[in-house]
Amino acid sequence: MIEQDLATVRLALSPNVARSEVGAFFIRITWVLRSLEEGSVDEPYEEVWSDRNGIDAAFYVEDDLVGVHYLTLEAQPGKRIESLVGRVRAGLNVLDSLDVVTWVREASTLEERAVAAGHLGLATESPDSAVIAAFRELLLGESIDSVVRKAALVSSAYAAWEELDGVLSAVASSDPDREVRAVARRVLRSVRRSR
């Protein structure tokens, strides 16, 4: 792909979007599959698609650690990236922050809530008060299972917002589960290094 300043947008896909649907979408818009990494227990599955000129790109990722599938789009800033985002939203089931916050609150099983929690950090690119409140509820709520808290912690690394540092610090120092505290410390170190 050609090196230049590109805008980047990450979009969380609904869990019901199959890998084959993503591929079919990019084939429909005449993009080319440039690489494929099968992934492993520790590494996510990834496909890299680009337009025929090799300028715009889409990175499709299945991160089974937290049960999320998402796209990271790269294109020229302005109308080019906006157009690409619009095409993806029209062609695939993309979640926004309201979708995910509602899903977190309405999840009826532990597994469903953990998967919803895993999507929170992907739901919006910039700090969103509803998403931050949902993180706070999932990470500091008294009746939240440790599986859900760990999924929310890993998801918070995708967001990497300074606005979550206080919540992450509180979890790292006072969560009742030793493993959750350790995950919170790792996430907090990681997001601070990435800024």
C-alpha positions as CSV (number, residue, x, y, z in Angstrom):
1,M,0.0,0.0,0.0
2,I,1.2,3.5,-0.8
3,E,2.6,5.5,2.2
4,Q,0.8,8.8,2.9
5,D,-1.2,10.5,5.7
6,L,-4.4,8.5,6.1
7,A,-7.4,8.9,8.4
8,T,-8.3,5.8,10.5
9,V,-11.7,4.8,11.7
10,R,-12.5,1.7,13.7
11,L,-16.0,0.1,13.4
12,A,-17.4,-2.6,15.6
13,L,-19.3,-5.2,13.7
14,S,-22.4,-7.0,15.0
15,P,-21.6,-10.5,16.2
16,N,-24.0,-11.8,13.6
17,V,-21.8,-10.5,10.7
18,A,-20.0,-13.6,9.4
19,R,-16.4,-13.5,8.0
20,S,-17.9,-14.5,4.6
21,E,-20.1,-11.5,4.6
22,V,-17.2,-9.2,5.1
23,G,-15.3,-10.8,2.2
24,A,-18.4,-10.7,0.0
25,F,-18.8,-7.0,0.8
26,F,-15.3,-6.1,-0.2
27,I,-15.5,-8.2,-3.4
28,R,-18.7,-6.3,-4.3
29,I,-16.9,-3.0,-4.0
30,T,-14.0,-4.5,-6.1
31,W,-11.4,-4.5,-3.4
32,V,-8.6,-7.0,-3.2
33,L,-7.6,-9.3,-0.3
34,R,-3.9,-8.4,0.3
35,S,-3.2,-10.7,3.3
36,L,-4.7,-13.1,5.7
37,E,-3.4,-14.2,9.1
38,E,-5.2,-17.2,10.5
39,G,-4.5,-16.2,14.1
40,S,-4.0,-18.4,17.2
41,V,-5.0,-18.6,20.8
42,D,-3.0,-15.4,21.4
43,E,-3.3,-13.7,18.1
44,P,-6.5,-12.5,16.3
45,Y,-7.6,-13.6,12.8
46,E,-7.0,-10.8,10.4
47,E,-7.7,-10.0,6.7
48,V,-6.3,-7.0,5.0
49,W,-8.3,-5.6,2.1
50,S,-7.5,-2.6,-0.2
51,D,-8.7,-0.8,-3.2
52,R,-7.1,-1.7,-6.4
53,N,-4.7,1.3,-6.1
54,G,-3.5,0.1,-2.8
55,I,-4.3,3.5,-1.2
56,D,-7.4,2.8,1.0
57,A,-7.4,-0.3,3.2
58,A,-9.6,-2.2,5.6
59,F,-8.3,-4.5,8.4
60,Y,-10.9,-7.1,9.4
61,V,-10.1,-8.5,12.8
62,E,-11.7,-11.3,14.8
63,D,-10.5,-11.0,18.4
64,D,-11.7,-14.1,20.1
65,L,-10.1,-13.0,23.4
66,V,-13.1,-10.7,23.9
67,G,-15.4,-12.1,21.2
68,V,-15.4,-9.0,18.9
69,H,-15.1,-8.6,15.2
70,Y,-14.2,-5.2,13.8
71,L,-12.9,-3.2,10.9
72,T,-10.2,-0.6,11.0
73,L,-10.5,1.6,7.9
74,E,-7.7,3.7,6.4
75,A,-8.3,6.2,3.7
76,Q,-7.4,9.8,2.7
77,P,-8.9,12.2,5.2
78,G,-12.1,14.1,4.5
79,K,-14.7,12.9,1.9
80,R,-12.7,9.7,1.0
81,I,-12.8,8.2,4.6
82,E,-16.3,9.5,5.1
83,S,-17.5,7.8,1.9
84,L,-15.8,4.5,2.9
85,V,-17.3,4.6,6.3
86,G,-20.7,5.3,4.7
87,R,-20.3,2.4,2.3
88,V,-19.3,0.0,5.1
89,R,-22.2,1.1,7.3
90,A,-24.6,0.6,4.4
91,G,-23.2,-2.8,3.5
92,L,-22.6,-4.4,6.9
93,N,-24.2,-4.4,10.3
94,V,-22.1,-1.9,12.2
95,L,-22.7,-1.2,15.9
96,D,-22.6,2.3,17.3
97,S,-22.2,3.4,20.9
98,L,-26.0,3.5,21.6
99,D,-26.4,0.0,20.3
100,V,-23.6,-1.4,22.5
101,V,-24.7,0.5,25.7
102,T,-28.2,-0.8,25.2
103,W,-26.9,-4.3,24.6
104,V,-24.8,-4.2,27.8
105,R,-27.8,-3.0,29.9
106,E,-30.3,-5.5,28.3
107,A,-28.1,-8.6,28.2
108,S,-29.9,-11.5,29.8
109,T,-27.1,-14.0,30.3
110,L,-23.6,-13.7,31.6
111,E,-22.1,-14.8,28.3
112,E,-24.1,-12.2,26.4
113,R,-23.1,-9.4,28.8
114,A,-19.4,-10.4,28.5
115,V,-19.6,-10.2,24.7
116,A,-21.4,-6.9,24.9
117,A,-18.8,-5.6,27.3
118,G,-16.1,-6.6,24.9
119,H,-17.6,-4.3,22.3
120,L,-17.7,-1.2,24.4
121,G,-14.2,0.0,23.6
122,L,-14.9,-0.4,19.9
123,A,-18.2,1.4,19.8
124,T,-16.9,4.9,19.4
125,E,-13.6,6.5,18.5
126,S,-13.8,9.4,21.0
127,P,-14.9,9.4,24.7
128,D,-18.6,9.1,24.9
129,S,-20.3,9.8,28.3
130,A,-22.8,6.9,27.9
131,V,-19.9,4.4,27.1
132,I,-17.8,5.7,30.0
133,A,-20.8,5.3,32.3
134,A,-21.3,1.7,31.0
135,F,-17.6,0.9,31.6
136,R,-17.9,2.4,35.1
137,E,-21.0,0.2,35.8
138,L,-19.4,-2.9,34.4
139,L,-16.1,-2.4,36.2
140,L,-17.2,-1.1,39.5
141,G,-20.7,-2.5,39.9
142,E,-21.2,-4.8,42.9
143,S,-23.1,-7.6,41.1
144,I,-20.9,-7.8,38.0
145,D,-19.2,-11.2,37.4
146,S,-15.4,-11.3,37.0
147,V,-15.8,-12.7,33.5
148,V,-17.7,-9.6,32.5
149,R,-15.3,-7.3,34.3
150,K,-12.3,-8.9,32.4
151,A,-14.1,-8.5,29.1
152,A,-14.7,-4.8,29.9
153,L,-11.1,-4.3,30.9
154,V,-9.7,-5.8,27.7
155,S,-12.3,-3.7,25.7
156,S,-11.2,-0.6,27.5
157,A,-7.7,-1.1,26.0
158,Y,-9.2,-0.6,22.5
159,A,-10.6,2.8,23.7
160,A,-7.5,3.8,25.6
161,W,-9.2,7.0,26.8
162,E,-7.6,9.0,29.7
163,E,-11.2,9.4,31.0
164,L,-11.1,5.7,32.0
165,D,-7.8,5.9,33.9
166,G,-9.5,6.5,37.3
167,V,-11.9,3.6,36.8
168,L,-9.0,1.3,35.7
169,S,-6.9,2.4,38.7
170,A,-9.7,1.7,41.1
171,V,-10.2,-1.8,39.7
172,A,-6.4,-2.4,39.7
173,S,-6.2,-1.5,43.4
174,S,-9.4,-2.7,44.9
175,D,-11.3,-5.3,42.8
176,P,-12.1,-8.4,44.9
177,D,-10.7,-10.8,42.3
178,R,-6.9,-11.0,42.1
179,E,-6.9,-11.9,38.4
180,V,-9.2,-9.0,37.6
181,R,-6.8,-6.6,39.5
182,A,-3.9,-8.0,37.5
183,V,-5.7,-7.6,34.1
184,A,-6.5,-4.0,35.1
185,R,-2.9,-3.2,35.9
186,R,-1.7,-4.6,32.6
187,V,-4.4,-2.7,30.6
188,L,-3.6,0.5,32.5
189,R,0.1,0.2,31.8
190,S,-0.6,-0.7,28.1
191,V,-2.9,2.2,27.4
192,R,-0.7,4.7,29.1
193,R,2.3,3.6,27.0
194,S,0.2,3.8,23.8
195,R,-0.7,7.5,24.3
